[in-house]
């Protein structure tokens, strides 16, 4: 298991290029996984390990979505989405 400090440093370095590197690699699998869920108007969604916020686009706009992450740099990218 990695130390939190190691993860923080790793994701601080990856944050600027995370979407470029991982959106194509992981996007399809994330979309498929989220499409297996049932959402209703007003559903509340918590994304643990939100990273750069790439999952937000797969969550219906009528849902209230919150993401948490250990990396402030990743959270800053997610906030913009």
Beta strands, then each sheet from edge to edge (+ up, - down):
strand 1: 44-48
strand 2: 64-68
sheet 1: 1+ 2+
end
